[in-house]
Amino acid sequence: MRSASSEVKTFSEFAKVPVKEKFCYFFGEFGSQSIIYYLVLTYSVFFYTDVMHLSAATVGIIVVVSRCCDALTDLVIGSLVDRTKSKLGKARFWCLIMTVPYAISMLLIYCVPAGWSATHQWIYIIITYNLATSICYTFENIPWGTLSTLISRDKVQRSQLSSLRMVGSPLAGAVGVTIALNLVGVFGGTQRAWIQAMSIFAVVCIIINMVCVFNIKERVKDTVTPEKSKHDIPSVLRNKYWWYCIAIIGLYNTFITCFSTFLPYYSTYALNNTMYTTYINNSQMITMGATALFVLWLCRKVDTLLIIRAGMVISIIGSVIGILAPLNLPVLMVSAVVRAFGMGLLAALIHALVGDAVEYGFWRTGHRAPGTTYASQGLGNKLGVLLGGGLCPIILGMAGYDGAKEVQSASAMNVISTVYLWLPLVFSAIIFVIMLFYRLNQTNYNKIVSDLNQGIFHPKAPYVDAAAVEAAKAAGGAGEKNG
């Protein structure tokens, strides 16, 4: 057992995070974490089916299998982050050393050897897609998300970091998708053009990530001893809000994945103009980014749960607008903006929910595991890609979609329209219902923090010992002096 003195927290854990550091967290999300991932999310399936002319159903199966494997990698990597000890801290270490492998792995997705047989191409896709999304991206994204819980323990600071992160994410989607399409066109529209365009993004990603990692500081001190790290996974499994976060993040990312994956198909075959992808995508992504900035102010005035519930109602209204005029571009752009404003209210606070779950988990179990808890983000992301990017293409293939044809069958068009127009509405409604059962509002959160400040845990917390009590009291004392 660690002594009480070894557990003492410094005042800096609750200190105001400098603007420079917040900007680096935002810019790291924009230029490193999201921009390449959004390109893979938006264009990988389209690239495989319409550039390489591979079967949509088979592509979908590969995505589904990959996402199932991801469930293990997220928990393992989250626990690995919790056990890491280095001069850079727990999370920054992984963000730095995985920068180059992450960028290269995303580039390899588009390097399918054109002269290989179909069987060998599929083997290549299975290996490179899993390397990029299941391993390298997870090794980058889980630590990056965990950083927000290690930069500060202050709820307001974490909410602001979450909002800034969600400004960077949709902005990256808008900028990346716009620039990528234009670069591919400039380079000739061939597979080689895709590789050249993605190479540029990979280099930019590496540079930005390195700059940002070295300008962010981990303030929350390590309290987990080697003998206690075995509690990482059992403790989060007892955390009900960890499960809520998986469901909410999973449904949110299913919405994003369905939108991103099927927008190129809907623009090409329903609206008869591929460039409409850029217009609609940018309408949504820019709105989500602007909404996240608005939430920076709003979260000081209104409870987080009320903001998210209102957002889901607005998202449903936006979806209905698009359903009423599915072939009218101006109406579809209005629909995207309204829906994005609603989803943006959730997106801006979604990572703050995970941060709150870390404190609840500490109170509920007596063991603090930020990296493993943040694996809920990765699990939710992969669940979204599984449902949106995996099962949907399988259904599309079963409906008779053929990327080599200029005109698709009626059954394929029905699937494209249904997924693009209706599924966002369904998932918004489900998230709204879940949030009705989510009870960790400001009042309850403050009660938990107050208990922790006094060294009080849940009566059935299984991992409470003297070190945990002293750690909670020390953190509480620091927070009071700094507040």
N, C-alpha and C positions, 0 to 999 in steps of 0.2 A: 504493500500500500504506500502511496506517495504521501509525504508529509504535507501538513496544511500549508507550510511556507512555500513549498514548491508549486502550489496551486494558485498563488495570489495573482490576480489580474492587474494590469496596469490601467491607469486612467484612459490611456489612448484607445482602449477597446470601445469606448463610448464617445470618443472625440469626433468633432465635425470633420468629415472627409474633405480634403482640399479640392478645389474646383479642377485643378490640373489632373488629379487622380481620377475624379469622376469622368472627366473628358476621355482619359485613356481607357476607362472601362467601357464607355460608350463606343469609342473609336475602334477598340479591339473587337467588340461585337460586330460593328459595321464592316470593318475592312478585313477581318481575319475569320471570325467564327461563322458569320452568316452569308457573306457574299458568294463564296464558292459553294456552300451547302445549298443555298437557294437555287443556284444554277443546276446543281445535280437534281434537286427536288423538282424543279420545273421542267428541265429539258432531258434528263437521262432517259426516261421512258420514251419520250418523243424521238430522241436521237436513235435509240435502238430500233424503234418501229418504222420511222419515216426516213431516216438517213441510211441505217444499216439494213432496213427491210427485214427485221426479225419478227417472229411471232409475238403478238401482244400477250397472249395467254401464257406463253413460256416465260416472258419477261416478268409477268405478274407472279408466277410461281417462284421465281428466283428471289423477288423482293420479299415475298411472304416467308420463305425459308430463312432469309437473312435476318428479318425482323424477329423471328422466333429465337435465333441464336443470340440476338442482341440483349434479350432479357437477362442472360447470364453475364455478358460482358459489362453491362451497366452496373450491376451489383458488385461484381468483382473489382472493377476499376474504382467505384465509389469507396469501397472498403480499403483499397490500396492507397487512395488519396489520404484517408484518415490515418493510415499507418506510416505515411511518409514523413521523414525528418531530413531536412536539408537547409543549407544557408538561404535558399530562396523561399523556404516555407513548405507547406503541404501542396498547395495548388499551383503556384507559379512555376515550380520545378517541372511539372508535367506539361504545362502550357508552353514552356520554352523548348524542351527537348523534343516535343512532338510536332513542332511547327513545320519543319521541312518534310517529314514523312506524311503529314496530313495534306499538305499542298500537292505533293507528288502523287499520292494515292488518288486524289480527286481528279487529277489530270489523266491518270491511267484509265479511268472509266471510258474516256473518249478515244482511246488508242486501240480499239478492237482491230486486230489484223484482218484487213479486207480480203486477203488472199487465202485465208484459212478455210477449212471445211466448216460446215455449220456446227458439228459436234465440238470441234476445237474452239470455235468462237464462243459457244456456250460455256465451256470450261473456263475460258479466259474471263468472261463476264462474271461468272460465279466467284472466281478468286478475287478479281479486282474490285467488284462491287462490295463484297464482304470486307475486304481489306480497308476500303475507304470509309464505309458507313458503320460497320460493326466494330472496327478496331481503332483506326486512326482518328476518326471524327469523335468517337466516344472518349478517347484519351485526351482530346482537346476540349470537348464541350463540358464534360462532367467537372473537371477541375476549374474551368472558367466560370461555370455556374456556382461552384462552391466558393469561389473567391468572394462573392457578395456577403457570405456569412463569416468570412475571415477578415474582411476589410473593417467591419464594424458590427457591434451587437446592438446598436441603436436602431429602433424600429423605423424611425423617420429616415435615417440615412440609408437603411436597406431598401425602403420603399423607393427612395429617389434613385438608388443604383438600379433597381429593377425597372423603373420607368425609363431611365436613360438607356438601359440595355435594349428595351423594347422600342426605343426610338431608332437605335442603330439597326435592329433586325429587319423591320419592314423597309427602312430606307435602303438597306443593302439589297433587299429583293428588288426594289424599284430600279435602282441604279444598275445592279448587275444584269437583270433581264434586258433592260434597254440597251446597255452598252454591248452586251454579248450578241444580241441579234444583229446589231449594226456591224460589229467586228466580223462576225461570220459572213455577213453579206459582202463586206469590203474584201475579205480574203477569198471569196469565190463560192461560198455556200456548200462546199464539199466537206468530207470528213476531215481532210487536212486543215480546212478553215476552222473547224471546231477545235482541233488540237492547238492551232496557233492562238486562237482567242483564249482558250483555257490556260495556256502557258503564261500569257500576260497576267491573268488573274492570279495564278499560282505565285508568281514572283512578288506581286503587290501584297498578297496575303502574308508571305514570309516576312517582308520588311515591316509591315504594320504591326504584326503580332510581336515581333522582337522589341520594337520600340515601346509598345504598351506594357508588356510584361515587366520591363525594367523600371517603369514609372508608376507601378502599383505596389502598395505595401500591405502585407498581412499583419494585422494588429492583434487578432484574437489568438491567445497563447494556447499551446498544446497541453491538454490535461489528460490525455489517454496514454496509459502505460501499456507495454507489450502484453501483460497478462490480462488487461481489460479490453484489448482490441478484439478479442473473440466475441465480445458482446455487440459488435457493430450491426451485423445483420439481424440477430434476434431482437435487438432493441427497436429497429425501425419497423419490423413486422408487427410489433405491439402498438405502433403509433397509428391510430386511426386516420389522422390527418395526412399521413404519408400516403395512405390508400386513396383518400379523397384527391390528393394532388395528382396521383397517377391517372385517375379517371378524368379529372378536369383538363390536365395537360394533354392527355391522350385524345380527348374529344376535340380540343382546340386545334391540335396538330392534324387531326383527321380533316377538319374543316380547311386548314391551310393547304394540306396535301391534295385534297380533292380539287380545290380551287386552282392550285398551281399546276397539277398534272393534267386536268381536263380543259383548262383555259385554252391552250394551243389547239386542241382538237375542236373545241367549240367555236373558236374564232375561224379556224380553217374550213370546217365543214358545215357549220350552221350559219355563220356570218359571212362566209366566203372571202375572208381577208385575214391572212395570218398576222399582219401588223396590228390588228385590233387587240392582239394579246398584250402588246406594249401599252396601249391606251388604257385598257381596263385594269391591267395589273398595276400600273402606276397610280391610277385613281385610288385603288385600294391601299397600296403600300404607303403612299404619301399621307393619306388620311390616317392610317394607323400610327405612323410616326408623329404626326401633329397631335393626335389624340394622347399619345404617351406624354408629350410635353404638357398638355393640358392637365393630365393626371398629377403631374408634379405639384401643381397648386391644389387640385381638387382633393387629394388624399389627406391634406391638412384640415379640410373642412367637413368631409363626409366619410362615414365608416366604409372600409374597404368592401365589405360584403354587399352593402347597398349599391355601391358603384358597379360591382360586377353583375348583380342581378338586373339593374337597370340596363346595363350594356347588352345583356342577352335579349331583353325585350326589344331594344333598338335593332339588334342584329336580325331578329325575326321579321320585323317590319321591313328592313332593307331587302331581305330575301323575297318577301311577298311582292315588292315593287318589281323585281326582276322577273318573277314568274308571270306577272300580268302583261308584260310586253317583252317576251324572250328574244325577239329579233330586232329590236330597236336599240341601236348603239347608245344614243344619249340616255335613254332610260336605263340601260344596263350599267352605264357609268354612274348614274345617280344611285342605282341599287348598290353598286360596289362601294360608293362613298358612305352611304347610310349604314350598310352592313359593316363596313370597316370601322366606322366610328364606334359602333356597339362592341365589336370584337376587340377594338383597340383598348377599350376600358378594361377588359379582361387581360389582354396581353400585357398591358403596362404594369399590372399587379400580380401576374401569375407567378413570378419568381419570388416576390415578397411572401406569397402564401407558403412557399417551400421554406423560406427563412423562418417564418413563424412556426412552421412544423418542427424545425430543429429545436426551438425553445420548448415547445410542447413535449417533444420526445424526451428531452432532458428531464423535464418535470415528471413525465409519466413513468420513466424507466430508471432514472438516476444515471444514465449514460448519454454522453453527448457525442453524436456521430454525424457531423455536417456533410462529409463527403458521401457517405452511404445514404443519408437522407436525400441529398441532392440527386441521387441516382433516380429518384422518382421523375425528375425532369427528363432524364435520358430514356427511362422506360416509357414515359408518356409520349416523348417524341417518336420513339420507335413504334409504339402502338399506333400512332397517327399515320406513320408511313406504311405500316402493315395494312391498315384498313383502307387508306386512301391510295397509296402507291402500289400496293400489292394485290389486294382482292379486286379492286376496281378494274385494273387491266385484264385480270383473268376473266371477269364478267364481260369486258369489252371484246376480248378474243372469242369467247363463247357466243357472243352476239353476231359474229361474222366480220369484225373489223379487219381491214387489210390496208396497211400503210402504203402499199404500192398503187392503190386505186385512188383516182381523183374524186370519185363519187362513192360514198359508203351506202351500205344497205340500210333499209328502214329500221331494222332491229338495232343496228350499231348506233344510228342517230338517236334512237330512243334512249339508249343507255347513256350516251354522251350528254344529252339534254337533262335527263333525270338526275344524274350525278352532279352536274354543274349547277343546276337550278334548285333542286330540292334537298339534297343532303345537307348543305349548310344550314337550312332552316331546321331540319330534324335535330342536328347536333346542337344548335343553339338552344332549342327547347329542352334537350336532355341536360345540358349544363345548368340551365336555369333551375330545373327540378333538383339537381344535386346541391346547388347552392342554398336551396331552402332548408336542407338538412345540415349545412355547414355551420357550426356554432362558434368557431374561434373568431369572434368579433373583437372589437377594441376592448370592451369591458372585460371579457373573459381572458383575453391575452394579458391585460394589465394585472389581473388577479394571479395568473400563472407567474408572471415576472415578479410580482410582490412576494409570492411564496418562495420563489428561488432566491430572492434577495435575503430571505430569512433562513435559508437552508431547509425549507419545507418542500417535500415531494409528495406525489400521489401515495395514498396509504398502501397500495399494492405495488409500488415501484420495486422491481426485482433486483436492481443493481446499485442500490444506495449504500454508501459506506461513508466513513468519516471524511475521506478525501473529497467525495462529491459534495458533501454538505459544506465543507470549507471553501470549495471552489465556487459554489453558488453564492455563499455569503460574501466572499471577496469580490466577485463580479458585481454584486448588488451594492456593496460599499463604494466601489469605484464609480458605478453609475450615478449614485446619489451625489457624490462629491463633484462629479463632472457635470451633473444636470442642473 
